[in-house]
């Protein structure tokens, strides 16, 4: 549970998030109080799976987003401080880049320890269930990852649009 002052700050942040300066009509996507619930939900998780990596712009090498990985590393550091198990799942083409940058974050002291960087290749519901469940067993009573987070807001259009 959050203190009254923290809960109030989260509600204020939620109101700021709801501002729609681009008139994109996002109001229907927002549920009052959901940010507070989402903020508290990882507190009971033992393990968290972070996902990042969005190929944009495709004409760059590597074609990776620039906001997702730093956000994922920051979240991983926060979760490690809370003694949560943290792993990251990325596309196969981005595996080496993410391993290198996560390793550098450990060397610089940003992360306490290396986090597992995984890839997911399956395309079926069964493959996803096997990937997400402990020891790959979809009949496992407890999922390996109790929480899944994608920490970035991705841009699909060029900045000029």
MARVOMAR-122838 format. One record per atom (N, C-alpha, C, O): x, y, z; residue in one letter. Coordinates in nm, 3 decimals, padded with zeros to 5 digits. Layout:
{{X,Y,Z},"a"} ...
This chain:
{{00.084,-00.118,00.000},"x"} {{00.000,00.000,00.000},"x"} {{00.089,00.124,00.000},"x"} {{00.195,00.124,00.062},"x"} {{00.047,00.226,-00.067},"x"} {{00.122,00.351,-00.075},"x"} {{00.071,00.449,00.029},"x"} {{-00.045,00.444,00.069},"x"} {{00.159,00.537,00.072},"x"} {{00.117,00.642,00.165},"x"} {{00.021,00.736,00.094},"x"} {{00.014,00.739,-00.029},"x"} {{-00.053,00.813,00.172},"x"} {{-00.151,00.907,00.114},"x"} {{-00.082,01.009,00.023},"x"} {{-00.135,01.044,-00.082},"x"} {{00.036,01.057,00.064},"x"} {{00.105,01.157,-00.018},"x"} {{00.155,01.097,-00.150},"x"} {{00.149,01.162,-00.254},"x"} {{00.204,00.973,-00.145},"x"} {{00.249,00.907,-00.268},"x"} {{00.130,00.880,-00.359},"x"} {{00.138,00.902,-00.480},"x"} {{00.021,00.833,-00.302},"x"} {{-00.100,00.806,-00.382},"x"} {{-00.149,00.935,-00.449},"x"} {{-00.191,00.932,-00.565},"x"} {{-00.142,01.046,-00.377},"x"} {{-00.185,01.174,-00.434},"x"} {{-00.094,01.216,-00.550},"x"} {{-00.141,01.264,-00.653},"x"} {{00.037,01.198,-00.532},"x"} {{00.131,01.234,-00.639},"x"} {{00.107,01.147,-00.764},"x"} {{00.117,01.196,-00.876},"x"} {{00.076,01.021,-00.743},"x"} {{00.048,00.932,-00.856},"x"} {{-00.080,00.975,-00.926},"x"} {{-00.088,00.971,-01.049},"x"} {{-00.182,01.016,-00.849},"x"} {{-00.306,01.066,-00.910},"x"} {{-00.279,01.193,-00.991},"x"} {{-00.335,01.211,-01.099},"x"} {{-00.193,01.282,-00.938},"x"} {{-00.158,01.403,-01.011},"x"} {{-00.083,01.369,-01.140},"x"} {{-00.107,01.429,-01.245},"x"} {{00.007,01.272,-01.132},"x"} {{00.080,01.228,-01.251},"x"} {{-00.018,01.169,-01.353},"x"} {{-00.003,01.192,-01.473},"x"} {{-00.115,01.094,-01.306},"x"} {{-00.215,01.036,-01.395},"x"} {{-00.293,01.146,-01.468},"x"} {{-00.326,01.131,-01.585},"x"} {{-00.322,01.255,-01.398},"x"} {{-00.393,01.367,-01.463},"x"} {{-00.305,01.431,-01.570},"x"} {{-00.354,01.471,-01.676},"x"} {{-00.174,01.442,-01.544},"x"} {{-00.082,01.498,-01.643},"x"} {{-00.072,01.407,-01.765},"x"} {{-00.066,01.455,-01.879},"x"} {{-00.068,01.277,-01.741},"x"} {{-00.061,01.182,-01.851},"x"} {{-00.184,01.193,-01.940},"x"} {{-00.176,01.170,-02.061},"x"} {{-00.297,01.227,-01.881},"x"} {{-00.424,01.234,-01.955},"x"} {{-00.433,01.356,-02.045},"x"} {{-00.521,01.362,-02.131},"x"} {{-00.343,01.453,-02.027},"x"} {{-00.344,01.571,-02.114},"x"} {{-00.312,01.526,-02.256},"x"} {{-00.218,01.449,-02.277},"x"} {{-00.388,01.572,-02.351},"x"} {{-00.376,01.526,-02.489},"x"} {{-00.345,01.644,-02.582},"x"} {{-00.431,01.685,-02.659},"x"} {{-00.221,01.700,-02.575},"x"} {{-00.191,01.819,-02.655},"x"} {{-00.196,01.792,-02.805},"x"} {{-00.215,01.885,-02.883},"x"} {{-00.179,01.669,-02.847},"x"} {{-00.183,01.636,-02.989},"x"} {{-00.322,01.603,-03.039},"x"} {{-00.341,01.565,-03.154},"x"} {{-00.420,01.616,-02.951},"x"} {{-00.560,01.586,-02.985},"x"} {{-00.573,01.449,-03.052},"x"} {{-00.636,01.435,-03.157},"x"} {{-00.513,01.350,-02.989},"x"} {{-00.516,01.214,-03.044},"x"} {{-00.633,01.132,-02.990},"x"} {{-00.646,01.014,-03.020},"x"} {{-00.716,01.196,-02.910},"x"} {{-00.835,01.133,-02.854},"x"} {{-00.802,01.004,-02.780},"x"} {{-00.857,00.898,-02.808},"x"} {{-00.708,01.017,-02.683},"x"} {{-00.665,00.900,-02.606},"x"} {{-00.743,00.883,-02.476},"x"} {{-00.720,00.786,-02.403},"x"} {{-00.833,00.973,-02.448},"x"} {{-00.906,00.970,-02.321},"x"} {{-00.973,00.837,-02.291},"x"} {{-00.976,00.794,-02.176},"x"} {{-01.026,00.772,-02.392},"x"} {{-01.094,00.644,-02.370},"x"} {{-00.998,00.532,-02.331},"x"} {{-01.042,00.427,-02.284},"x"} {{-00.867,00.553,-02.350},"x"} {{-00.768,00.452,-02.313},"x"} {{-00.731,00.459,-02.165},"x"} {{-00.671,00.365,-02.112},"x"} {{-00.764,00.568,-02.100},"x"} {{-00.723,00.590,-01.962},"x"} {{-00.833,00.551,-01.865},"x"} {{-00.949,00.587,-01.882},"x"} {{-00.794,00.475,-01.763},"x"} {{-00.887,00.434,-01.659},"x"} {{-00.846,00.502,-01.529},"x"} {{-00.735,00.478,-01.481},"x"} {{-00.931,00.584,-01.469},"x"} {{-00.896,00.652,-01.344},"x"} {{-00.854,00.552,-01.237},"x"} {{-00.921,00.451,-01.214},"x"} {{-00.742,00.581,-01.172},"x"} {{-00.691,00.496,-01.066},"x"} {{-00.603,00.382,-01.113},"x"} {{-00.542,00.313,-01.032},"x"} {{-00.596,00.361,-01.243},"x"} {{-00.520,00.247,-01.296},"x"} {{-00.369,00.265,-01.278},"x"} {{-00.298,00.167,-01.258},"x"} {{-00.320,00.389,-01.284},"x"} {{-00.177,00.412,-01.266},"x"} {{-00.134,00.373,-01.125},"x"} {{-00.028,00.313,-01.107},"x"} {{-00.214,00.406,-01.025},"x"} {{-00.182,00.368,-00.888},"x"} {{-00.182,00.215,-00.875},"x"} {{-00.090,00.158,-00.816},"x"} {{-00.284,00.150,-00.928},"x"} {{-00.290,00.004,-00.921},"x"} {{-00.170,-00.058,-00.993},"x"} {{-00.109,-00.152,-00.943},"x"} {{-00.136,-00.004,-01.110},"x"} {{-00.022,-00.056,-01.185},"x"} {{00.109,-00.031,-01.111},"x"} {{00.201,-00.114,-01.116},"x"} {{00.119,00.081,-01.042},"x"} {{00.240,00.114,-00.966},"x"} {{00.262,00.018,-00.850},"x"} {{00.375,-00.014,-00.816},"x"} {{00.153,-00.027,-00.791},"x"} {{00.163,-00.116,-00.675},"x"} {{00.174,-00.263,-00.713},"x"} {{00.222,-00.343,-00.633},"x"} {{00.130,-00.299,-00.831},"x"} {{00.122,-00.441,-00.866},"x"} {{00.256,-00.515,-00.866},"x"} {{00.257,-00.632,-00.829},"x"} {{00.369,-00.455,-00.906},"x"} {{00.494,-00.531,-00.901},"x"} {{00.542,-00.562,-00.760},"x"} {{00.630,-00.646,-00.742},"x"} {{00.487,-00.495,-00.659},"x"} {{00.536,-00.515,-00.523},"x"} {{00.519,-00.658,-00.475},"x"} {{00.592,-00.702,-00.387},"x"} {{00.425,-00.732,-00.531},"x"} {{00.402,-00.870,-00.489},"x"} {{00.466,-00.972,-00.583},"x"} {{00.461,-01.092,-00.557},"x"} {{00.524,-00.925,-00.692},"x"} {{00.585,-01.016,-00.789},"x"} {{00.724,-01.058,-00.742},"x"} {{00.798,-00.977,-00.685},"x"} {{00.758,-01.182,-00.766},"x"} {{00.894,-01.229,-00.738},"x"} {{00.986,-01.207,-00.857},"x"} {{01.105,-01.182,-00.842},"x"} {{00.928,-01.217,-00.976},"x"} {{01.009,-01.203,-01.097},"x"} {{00.935,-01.120,-01.200},"x"} {{00.812,-01.126,-01.212},"x"} {{01.013,-01.044,-01.275},"x"} {{00.957,-00.953,-01.375},"x"} {{01.029,-00.976,-01.507},"x"} {{01.151,-00.991,-01.511},"x"} {{00.953,-00.978,-01.614},"x"} {{01.008,-00.989,-01.748},"x"} {{00.990,-00.854,-01.817},"x"} {{00.877,-00.808,-01.836},"x"} {{01.100,-00.792,-01.854},"x"} {{01.096,-00.666,-01.927},"x"} {{01.110,-00.696,-02.075},"x"} {{01.187,-00.784,-02.113},"x"} {{01.037,-00.626,-02.156},"x"} {{01.053,-00.641,-02.300},"x"} {{01.078,-00.503,-02.361},"x"} {{01.016,-00.404,-02.323},"x"} {{01.169,-00.499,-02.454},"x"} {{01.202,-00.374,-02.520},"x"} {{01.254,-00.408,-02.658},"x"} {{01.274,-00.525,-02.692},"x"} {{01.274,-00.307,-02.736},"x"} {{01.327,-00.327,-02.870},"x"} {{01.219,-00.313,-02.974},"x"} {{01.136,-00.401,-02.991},"x"} {{01.221,-00.202,-03.041},"x"} {{01.125,-00.175,-03.147},"x"} {{01.206,-00.126,-03.266},"x"} {{01.269,-00.021,-03.256},"x"} {{01.205,-00.197,-03.378},"x"} {{01.291,-00.157,-03.490},"x"} {{01.242,-00.030,-03.558},"x"} {{01.157,-00.034,-03.647},"x"} {{01.297,00.081,-03.515},"x"} {{01.259,00.210,-03.573},"x"} {{01.375,00.306,-03.552},"x"} {{01.418,00.317,-03.437},"x"} {{01.428,00.373,-03.646},"x"} {{01.399,00.363,-03.789},"x"} {{01.473,00.244,-03.850},"x"} {{01.584,00.211,-03.809},"x"} {{01.412,00.184,-03.947},"x"} {{01.466,00.062,-04.007},"x"} {{01.592,00.085,-04.089},"x"} {{01.666,-00.009,-04.117},"x"} {{01.619,00.211,-04.129},"x"} {{01.736,00.237,-04.213},"x"} {{01.863,00.261,-04.130},"x"} {{01.967,00.292,-04.188},"x"} {{01.856,00.249,-03.998},"x"} {{01.974,00.264,-03.913},"x"} {{02.027,00.126,-03.874},"x"} {{01.954,00.028,-03.874},"x"} {{02.155,00.121,-03.840},"x"} {{02.216,-00.004,-03.795},"x"} {{02.273,00.018,-03.656},"x"} {{02.364,00.100,-03.644},"x"} {{02.229,-00.047,-03.552},"x"} {{02.112,-00.135,-03.555},"x"} {{01.983,-00.054,-03.558},"x"} {{01.983,00.063,-03.517},"x"} {{01.876,-00.112,-03.606},"x"} {{01.751,-00.037,-03.620},"x"} {{01.671,-00.030,-03.491},"x"} {{01.551,-00.058,-03.491},"x"} {{01.735,00.006,-03.382},"x"} {{01.669,00.000,-03.252},"x"} {{01.621,00.137,-03.206},"x"} {{01.678,00.240,-03.241},"x"} {{01.517,00.133,-03.127},"x"} {{01.468,00.253,-03.060},"x"} {{01.577,00.302,-02.965},"x"} {{01.669,00.226,-02.932},"x"} {{01.568,00.425,-02.922},"x"} {{01.669,00.477,-02.830},"x"} {{01.615,00.497,-02.689},"x"} {{01.693,00.516,-02.596},"x"} {{01.484,00.494,-02.671},"x"} {{01.429,00.517,-02.538},"x"} {{01.402,00.389,-02.461},"x"} {{01.404,00.390,-02.338},"x"} {{01.378,00.279,-02.529},"x"} {{01.337,00.156,-02.462},"x"} {{01.443,00.093,-02.375},"x"} {{01.416,00.059,-02.260},"x"} {{01.563,00.076,-02.428},"x"} {{01.667,00.007,-02.351},"x"} {{01.709,00.084,-02.226},"x"} {{01.719,00.023,-02.120},"x"} {{01.734,00.215,-02.233},"x"} {{01.766,00.287,-02.108},"x"} {{01.653,00.277,-02.006},"x"} {{01.679,00.263,-01.887},"x"} {{01.529,00.283,-02.052},"x"} {{01.416,00.269,-01.961},"x"} {{01.410,00.131,-01.900},"x"} {{01.381,00.116,-01.781},"x"} {{01.439,00.029,-01.981},"x"} {{01.439,-00.109,-01.931},"x"} {{01.551,-00.130,-01.829},"x"} {{01.530,-00.195,-01.727},"x"} {{01.669,-00.074,-01.856},"x"} {{01.781,-00.087,-01.762},"x"} {{01.748,-00.013,-01.631},"x"} {{01.778,-00.064,-01.523},"x"} {{01.688,00.105,-01.641},"x"} {{01.649,00.178,-01.520},"x"} {{01.547,00.099,-01.439},"x"} {{01.557,00.091,-01.316},"x"} {{01.448,00.041,-01.506},"x"} {{01.350,-00.042,-01.436},"x"} {{01.416,-00.165,-01.375},"x"} {{01.382,-00.205,-01.264},"x"} {{01.509,-00.227,-01.447},"x"} {{01.580,-00.343,-01.395},"x"} {{01.657,-00.307,-01.268},"x"} {{01.656,-00.383,-01.171},"x"} {{01.724,-00.192,-01.269},"x"} {{01.799,-00.148,-01.150},"x"} {{01.704,-00.126,-01.032},"x"} {{01.734,-00.166,-00.920},"x"} {{01.592,-00.063,-01.058},"x"} {{01.490,-00.040,-00.955},"x"} {{01.440,-00.173,-00.899},"x"} {{01.429,-00.190,-00.777},"x"} {{01.409,-00.266,-00.988},"x"} {{01.356,-00.396,-00.944},"x"} {{01.462,-00.478,-00.871},"x"} {{01.430,-00.548,-00.775},"x"} {{01.588,-00.469,-00.914},"x"} {{01.695,-00.536,-00.841},"x"} {{01.709,-00.479,-00.700},"x"} {{01.733,-00.554,-00.605},"x"} {{01.692,-00.349,-00.686},"x"} {{01.698,-00.287,-00.553},"x"} {{01.586,-00.339,-00.463},"x"} {{01.601,-00.343,-00.341},"x"} {{01.475,-00.379,-00.523},"x"} {{01.363,-00.436,-00.448},"x"} {{01.376,-00.587,-00.434},"x"} {{01.284,-00.654,-00.387},"x"} {{01.493,-00.641,-00.475},"x"} {{01.520,-00.785,-00.467},"x"} {{01.427,-00.869,-00.553},"x"} {{01.393,-00.982,-00.517},"x"} {{01.386,-00.816,-00.667},"x"} {{01.303,-00.890,-00.762},"x"} {{01.393,-00.958,-00.865},"x"} {{01.498,-00.905,-00.900},"x"} {{01.351,-01.074,-00.911},"x"} {{01.420,-01.137,-01.023},"x"} {{01.383,-01.062,-01.150},"x"} {{01.266,-01.034,-01.173},"x"} {{01.481,-01.029,-01.231},"x"} {{01.457,-00.950,-01.352},"x"} {{01.520,-01.021,-01.472},"x"} {{01.636,-01.063,-01.466},"x"} {{01.444,-01.034,-01.578},"x"} {{01.494,-01.084,-01.706},"x"} {{01.442,-00.990,-01.814},"x"} {{01.350,-00.913,-01.791},"x"} {{01.504,-00.998,-01.932},"x"} {{01.459,-00.915,-02.044},"x"} {{01.443,-01.005,-02.166},"x"} {{01.525,-01.094,-02.189},"x"} {{01.339,-00.982,-02.244},"x"} {{01.319,-01.055,-02.368},"x"} {{01.323,-00.956,-02.484},"x"} {{01.259,-00.851,-02.481},"x"} {{01.401,-00.993,-02.586},"x"} {{01.419,-00.906,-02.703},"x"} {{01.414,-00.992,-02.829},"x"} {{01.418,-01.115,-02.822},"x"} {{01.404,-00.926,-02.944},"x"} {{01.412,-00.997,-03.072},"x"} {{01.551,-01.056,-03.090},"x"} {{01.649,-01.003,-03.036},"x"} {{01.561,-01.165,-03.164},"x"} {{01.689,-01.231,-03.189},"x"} {{01.790,-01.135,-03.251},"x"} {{01.907,-01.136,-03.214},"x"} {{01.746,-01.050,-03.346},"x"} {{01.839,-00.958,-03.413},"x"} {{01.898,-00.857,-03.317},"x"} {{02.003,-00.799,-03.346},"x"} {{01.834,-00.832,-03.203},"x"} {{01.881,-00.732,-03.107},"x"} {{01.951,-00.794,-02.986},"x"} {{01.993,-00.722,-02.896},"x"} {{01.963,-00.926,-02.983},"x"} {{02.016,-00.996,-02.866},"x"} {{02.156,-00.948,-02.828},"x"} {{02.179,-00.912,-02.712},"x"} {{02.250,-00.946,-02.922},"x"} {{02.388,-00.909,-02.890},"x"} {{02.398,-00.765,-02.841},"x"} {{02.472,-00.737,-02.747},"x"} {{02.325,-00.674,-02.904},"x"} {{02.326,-00.534,-02.861},"x"} {{02.278,-00.521,-02.716},"x"} {{02.342,-00.454,-02.635},"x"} {{02.167,-00.586,-02.684},"x"} {{02.112,-00.575,-02.549},"x"} {{02.202,-00.641,-02.445},"x"} {{02.216,-00.590,-02.334},"x"} {{02.263,-00.754,-02.480},"x"} {{02.356,-00.820,-02.387},"x"} {{02.476,-00.729,-02.359},"x"} {{02.520,-00.715,-02.245},"x"} {{02.528,-00.667,-02.465},"x"} {{02.643,-00.578,-02.450},"x"} {{02.609,-00.459,-02.360},"x"} {{02.684,-00.425,-02.269},"x"} {{02.496,-00.395,-02.387},"x"} {{02.459,-00.276,-02.310},"x"} {{02.422,-00.311,-02.166},"x"} {{02.452,-00.234,-02.074},"x"} {{02.357,-00.423,-02.144},"x"} {{02.325,-00.464,-02.007},"x"} {{02.453,-00.498,-01.932},"x"} {{02.466,-00.467,-01.813},"x"} {{02.548,-00.562,-02.000},"x"} {{02.677,-00.592,-01.938},"x"} {{02.752,-00.465,-01.900},"x"} {{02.813,-00.458,-01.793},"x"} {{02.746,-00.366,-01.986},"x"} {{02.809,-00.238,-01.956},"x"} {{02.741,-00.170,-01.836},"x"} {{02.808,-00.106,-01.756},"x"} {{02.610,-00.186,-01.825},"x"} {{02.538,-00.129,-01.710},"x"} {{02.584,-00.194,-01.580},"x"} {{02.587,-00.129,-01.476},"x"} {{02.619,-00.323,-01.585},"x"} {{02.672,-00.390,-01.466},"x"} {{02.811,-00.335,-01.435},"x"} {{02.841,-00.304,-01.319},"x"} {{02.897,-00.323,-01.537},"x"} {{03.032,-00.271,-01.517},"x"} {{03.032,-00.131,-01.457},"x"} {{03.119,-00.098,-01.377},"x"} {{02.936,-00.049,-01.496},"x"} {{02.929,00.089,-01.447},"x"} {{02.854,00.100,-01.314},"x"} {{02.844,00.209,-01.258},"x"} {{02.803,-00.011,-01.264},"x"} {{02.735,-00.009,-01.136},"x"} {{02.589,00.031,-01.142},"x"} {{02.525,00.050,-01.038},"x"} {{02.535,00.044,-01.262},"x"} {{02.393,00.078,-01.276},"x"} {{02.308,-00.041,-01.233},"x"} {{02.209,-00.026,-01.162},"x"} {{02.347,-00.160,-01.278},"x"} {{02.282,-00.284,-01.236},"x"} {{02.369,-00.355,-01.134},"x"} {{02.492,-00.353,-01.146},"x"} {{02.307,-00.416,-01.034},"x"} {{02.382,-00.491,-00.933},"x"} {{02.447,-00.615,-00.993},"x"} {{02.560,-00.650,-00.958},"x"} {{02.375,-00.679,-01.083},"x"} {{02.423,-00.803,-01.144},"x"} {{02.363,-00.814,-01.284},"x"} {{02.266,-00.747,-01.318},"x"} {{02.424,-00.899,-01.364},"x"} {{02.377,-00.920,-01.501},"x"} {{02.235,-00.976,-01.499},"x"} {{02.201,-01.059,-01.415},"x"} {{02.153,-00.929,-01.590},"x"} {{02.018,-00.983,-01.603},"x"} {{02.014,-01.076,-01.724},"x"} {{02.080,-01.049,-01.824},"x"} {{01.939,-01.184,-01.715},"x"} {{01.927,-01.272,-01.832},"x"} {{01.859,-01.198,-01.948},"x"} {{01.755,-01.135,-01.929},"x"} {{01.919,-01.207,-02.066},"x"} {{01.860,-01.150,-02.187},"x"} {{01.814,-01.269,-02.271},"x"} {{01.896,-01.350,-02.315},"x"} {{01.685,-01.279,-02.292},"x"} {{01.624,-01.393,-02.359},"x"} {{01.566,-01.353,-02.493},"x"} {{01.542,-01.235,-02.519},"x"} {{01.544,-01.452,-02.578},"x"} {{01.470,-01.429,-02.702},"x"} {{01.351,-01.524,-02.704},"x"} {{01.356,-01.632,-02.645},"x"} {{01.248,-01.484,-02.771},"x"} {{01.129,-01.567,-02.788},"x"} {{01.107,-01.585,-02.936},"x"} {{01.094,-01.487,-03.010},"x"} {{01.101,-01.709,-02.981},"x"} {{01.089,-01.737,-03.124},"x"} {{00.956,-01.798,-03.164},"x"} {{00.921,-01.797,-03.282},"x"} {{00.882,-01.850,-03.070},"x"} {{00.758,-01.921,-03.102},"x"} {{00.650,-01.829,-03.154},"x"} {{00.654,-01.708,-03.132},"x"} {{00.553,-01.887,-03.224},"x"} {{00.445,-01.807,-03.278},"x"} {{00.308,-01.852,-03.233},"x"} {{00.208,-01.793,-03.273},"x"} {{00.302,-01.955,-03.151},"x"} {{00.172,-02.007,-03.108},"x"} {{00.145,-01.973,-02.962},"x"} {{00.236,-01.936,-02.888},"x"} {{00.021,-01.985,-02.923},"x"} {{-00.017,-01.961,-02.783},"x"} {{00.054,-02.062,-02.693},"x"} {{00.095,-02.027,-02.582},"x"} {{00.068,-02.185,-02.738},"x"} {{00.135,-02.288,-02.659},"x"} {{00.283,-02.254,-02.639},"x"} {{00.337,-02.274,-02.531},"x"} {{00.347,-02.204,-02.744},"x"} {{00.488,-02.166,-02.734},"x"} {{00.505,-02.051,-02.636},"x"} {{00.600,-02.050,-02.558},"x"} {{00.415,-01.955,-02.640},"x"} {{00.422,-01.842,-02.547},"x"} {{00.402,-01.890,-02.404},"x"} {{00.475,-01.846,-02.314},"x"} {{00.307,-01.977,-02.382},"x"} {{00.281,-02.030,-02.248},"x"} {{00.403,-02.107,-02.197},"x"} {{00.441,-02.094,-02.081},"x"} {{00.463,-02.187,-02.284},"x"} {{00.582,-02.263,-02.245},"x"} {{00.698,-02.170,-02.211},"x"} {{00.773,-02.196,-02.118},"x"} {{00.712,-02.061,-02.286},"x"} {{00.819,-01.964,-02.261},"x"} {{00.799,-01.894,-02.127},"x"} {{00.895,-01.874,-02.052},"x"} {{00.677,-01.857,-02.098},"x"} {{00.648,-01.777,-01.979},"x"} {{00.638,-01.858,-01.850},"x"} {{00.647,-01.801,-01.741},"x"} {{00.620,-01.988,-01.860},"x"} {{00.601,-02.070,-01.740},"x"} {{00.732,-02.129,-01.690},"x"} {{00.824,-02.153,-01.768},"x"} {{00.738,-02.153,-01.562},"x"} {{00.858,-02.207,-01.498},"x"} {{00.902,-02.336,-01.566},"x"} {{00.821,-02.425,-01.589},"x"} {{01.029,-02.345,-01.597},"x"} {{01.089,-02.461,-01.663},"x"} {{01.020,-02.497,-01.794},"x"} {{01.029,-02.611,-01.840},"x"} {{00.952,-02.402,-01.855},"x"} {{00.886,-02.427,-01.982},"x"} {{00.764,-02.516,-01.972},"x"} {{00.711,-02.560,-02.074},"x"} {{00.718,-02.542,-01.852},"x"} {{00.605,-02.632,-01.831},"x"} {{00.475,-02.552,-01.823},"x"} {{00.452,-02.484,-01.723},"x"} {{00.391,-02.558,-01.926},"x"} {{00.267,-02.480,-01.923},"x"} {{00.170,-02.527,-01.815},"x"} {{00.074,-02.456,-01.783},"x"} {{00.193,-02.645,-01.758},"x"} {{00.107,-02.694,-01.650},"x"} {{00.158,-02.650,-01.512},"x"} {{00.098,-02.683,-01.410},"x"} {{00.268,-02.577,-01.512},"x"} {{00.326,-02.527,-01.387},"x"} {{00.224,-02.438,-01.317},"x"} {{00.162,-02.352,-01.379},"x"} {{00.204,-02.460,-01.186},"x"} {{00.103,-02.381,-01.116},"x"} {{00.139,-02.234,-01.101},"x"} {{00.052,-02.151,-01.075},"x"} {{00.267,-02.200,-01.118},"x"} {{00.309,-02.062,-01.098},"x"} {{00.393,-02.019,-01.217},"x"} {{00.492,-02.085,-01.249},"x"} {{00.357,-01.909,-01.282},"x"} {{00.438,-01.864,-01.395},"x"} {{00.578,-01.822,-01.351},"x"} {{00.597,-01.772,-01.240},"x"} {{00.674,-01.843,-01.439},"x"} {{00.812,-01.803,-01.410},"x"} {{00.821,-01.651,-01.396},"x"} {{00.891,-01.600,-01.308},"x"} {{00.750,-01.580,-01.481},"x"} {{00.749,-01.435,-01.475},"x"} {{00.613,-01.390,-01.426},"x"} {{00.511,-01.415,-01.491},"x"} {{00.610,-01.325,-01.312},"x"} {{00.483,-01.282,-01.254},"x"} {{00.434,-01.152,-01.315},"x"} {{00.318,-01.115,-01.297},"x"} {{00.521,-01.084,-01.388},"x"} {{00.486,-00.951,-01.435},"x"} {{00.560,-00.924,-01.565},"x"} {{00.678,-00.960,-01.577},"x"} {{00.495,-00.863,-01.661},"x"} {{00.555,-00.830,-01.790},"x"} {{00.544,-00.679,-01.812},"x"} {{00.436,-00.622,-01.800},"x"} {{00.657,-00.614,-01.843},"x"} {{00.660,-00.469,-01.859},"x"} {{00.728,-00.432,-01.990},"x"} {{00.834,-00.486,-02.023},"x"} {{00.667,-00.340,-02.065},"x"} {{00.731,-00.279,-02.182},"x"} {{00.744,-00.130,-02.150},"x"} {{00.644,-00.058,-02.152},"x"} {{00.867,-00.083,-02.120},"x"} {{00.884,00.052,-02.064},"x"} {{00.892,00.169,-02.160},"x"} {{00.927,00.278,-02.116},"x"} {{00.863,00.153,-02.287},"x"} {{00.883,00.269,-02.374},"x"} {{00.758,00.302,-02.453},"x"} {{00.668,00.220,-02.471},"x"} {{00.756,00.424,-02.497},"x"} {{00.652,00.470,-02.588},"x"} {{00.718,00.483,-02.724},"x"} {{00.811,00.562,-02.742},"x"} {{00.672,00.405,-02.817},"x"} {{00.739,00.399,-02.946},"x"} {{00.676,00.491,-03.049},"x"} {{00.556,00.518,-03.046},"x"} {{00.759,00.539,-03.139},"x"} {{00.714,00.627,-03.247},"x"} {{00.716,00.546,-03.376},"x"} {{00.819,00.490,-03.414},"x"} {{00.603,00.541,-03.441},"x"} {{00.595,00.469,-03.567},"x"} {{00.611,00.560,-03.687},"x"} {{00.637,00.513,-03.798},"x"} {{00.597,00.689,-03.666},"x"} {{00.607,00.784,-03.776},"x"} {{00.733,00.868,-03.760},"x"} {{00.784,00.881,-03.648},"x"} {{00.784,00.924,-03.867},"x"} {{00.901,01.012,-03.856},"x"} {{00.869,01.132,-03.767},"x"} {{00.753,01.173,-03.759},"x"} {{00.969,01.190,-03.699},"x"} {{00.946,01.303,-03.610},"x"} {{00.876,01.421,-03.676},"x"} {{00.813,01.500,-03.605},"x"} {{00.885,01.436,-03.806},"x"} {{00.825,01.552,-03.873},"x"} {{00.674,01.541,-03.887},"x"} {{00.609,01.639,-03.924},"x"} {{00.615,01.424,-03.857},"x"} {{00.470,01.409,-03.875},"x"} {{00.396,01.433,-03.746},"x"} {{00.274,01.424,-03.743},"x"} 
